[in-house]
Amino acid sequence: MRHNVSGFKLKRDLSARRALLRNLVTSVILEERVVTTVPKAKAAKPIVERIITLAKREGTPADQLHRRRQAASYLMTPASVQKLFDKIGPRFTARNGGYTRIVRVGVRKGDGAETAMLELVGSELVRRAADRAKRREERLKAQQEGGEAGDQPKS
């Protein structure tokens, strides 16, 4: 029996498991959604939540620097730390936990493993808004080009 034994082994030794989870958490922060197996998503979810909680707290500049360094010690890239504290932390200031969701996707074709998508809550809204802005920009550009072509006299 596994009394008081917590955590996920994921069939890896300690260093490989730590590297896997660090890379997975960094990818979730950078990409805002990652497709992986269900046990890996379940293992990474509490770590992502803890890292986001670090980013959204307020305090003195010394406290903020300390939290930034704590996040940087776990995340793999400086770009992920930057995005975490500049975009993701402020986005979740009004939310008390529950920053991520696990959505089961289906089975992987190669080995039949059940896959899931680990994503930040609200990332679909951010992505939709970015797509809308991109389409609006393209439409305005097409109108300007069409207007300029219409101004020239026909020969």
C-alpha positions in Angstrom: 0.0 0.0 0.0 1.1 3.5 -0.8 0.3 5.3 2.5 1.3 9.0 2.5 3.2 8.7 -0.8 2.4 11.6 -3.0 3.5 12.7 -6.5 3.8 11.1 -9.9 6.7 8.9 -10.8 6.0 8.9 -14.6 8.3 5.9 -15.0 11.4 8.1 -14.7 14.2 8.7 -12.3 14.3 11.9 -10.3 16.5 14.0 -12.6 14.6 12.9 -15.8 11.2 13.6 -14.1 12.3 17.0 -12.8 13.6 18.0 -16.3 10.4 16.7 -17.9 8.2 18.7 -15.6 10.3 21.9 -15.8 10.2 21.8 -19.7 6.4 21.1 -19.6 5.7 24.0 -17.2 7.9 26.3 -19.3 6.0 25.3 -22.5 2.6 25.9 -20.8 3.7 29.4 -19.8 5.1 30.2 -23.2 2.5 28.6 -25.4 -0.5 28.8 -23.0 -1.6 25.3 -24.1 0.3 21.9 -24.4 -0.9 18.5 -25.6 0.6 15.7 -23.6 -0.4 12.5 -21.8 -3.0 12.6 -19.0 -0.5 11.6 -16.2 2.0 14.2 -17.3 -0.7 16.9 -17.4 -1.9 15.9 -14.0 1.6 16.1 -12.6 2.4 19.5 -14.2 -0.9 21.2 -13.2 -0.1 21.9 -9.6 3.4 23.2 -10.5 1.9 25.6 -13.1 -0.6 26.9 -10.5 2.1 27.5 -7.9 4.3 29.4 -10.5 1.3 31.6 -11.5 0.6 32.3 -7.9 4.1 33.5 -7.5 3.7 35.9 -10.4 0.4 37.5 -9.3 1.2 38.4 -5.7 2.1 42.0 -4.9 4.6 43.3 -2.4 7.7 45.4 -2.0 10.2 45.5 -4.8 12.5 43.2 -2.9 9.6 40.6 -2.6 8.9 40.9 -6.3 12.5 40.4 -7.1 12.7 37.3 -4.8 9.5 35.8 -6.5 10.9 36.5 -10.0 14.1 34.7 -9.0 12.2 31.8 -7.6 10.3 31.4 -10.9 13.5 31.8 -12.9 15.1 29.0 -10.9 12.4 26.6 -12.1 11.5 27.9 -15.5 13.9 27.1 -18.4 14.0 30.3 -20.4 14.1 34.0 -19.5 11.4 34.7 -22.0 9.0 32.5 -20.0 9.8 34.4 -16.8 9.2 37.7 -18.6 5.8 36.5 -20.0 4.8 35.1 -16.7 5.3 38.3 -14.8 4.3 40.8 -17.5 1.2 39.1 -19.0 0.0 36.0 -17.2 0.3 37.2 -13.6 -1.7 40.4 -14.1 -4.3 38.5 -16.1 -5.1 36.3 -13.1 -5.0 38.8 -10.2 -8.7 38.7 -9.7 -8.8 34.9 -9.7 -8.2 32.7 -6.6 -6.7 29.6 -8.0 -7.9 27.4 -10.9 -5.6 28.9 -13.5 -5.3 25.8 -15.6 -7.6 23.2 -17.1 -7.1 19.7 -18.4 -9.1 18.7 -21.4 -8.9 15.1 -22.6 -8.2 15.0 -26.4 -8.3 11.4 -27.3 -5.7 8.6 -27.9 -2.4 9.1 -29.6 -2.1 7.2 -32.9 1.4 5.8 -32.3 1.1 4.1 -28.9 -2.6 4.5 -28.0 -1.7 6.7 -25.0 -4.6 8.9 -23.7 -3.7 12.5 -24.4 -4.9 15.7 -22.8 -4.5 19.4 -23.4 -3.2 21.4 -20.4 -4.1 25.0 -21.0 -4.4 28.3 -19.1 -8.0 29.3 -18.4 -8.9 32.3 -20.6 -6.2 31.5 -23.2 -8.9 30.8 -25.8 -10.3 34.3 -25.3 -6.8 35.8 -25.8 -6.2 33.7 -28.9 -9.6 34.6 -30.3 -9.0 38.3 -29.7 -5.6 38.1 -31.4 -7.2 36.4 -34.4 -9.9 39.0 -34.6 -7.4 41.8 -34.5 -5.3 40.1 -37.2 -8.4 39.7 -39.5 -9.4 43.3 -38.9 -5.9 44.5 -39.8 -5.9 42.5 -43.0 -9.4 43.8 -43.9 -8.3 47.4 -43.4 -5.1 46.8 -45.4 -7.2 45.3 -48.2 -9.6 48.3 -48.2 -6.7 50.8 -48.3 -5.1 48.9 -51.3 -8.5 48.7 -53.0 -9.1 52.4 -52.4 -5.7 53.3 -53.8 -6.2 51.2 -56.9 -9.7 52.8 -57.4 -8.2 56.4 -57.3 -6.0 55.9 -60.3 -7.6 56.7 -63.7 -8.3 53.9 -66.1 -6.5 54.1 -69.4 
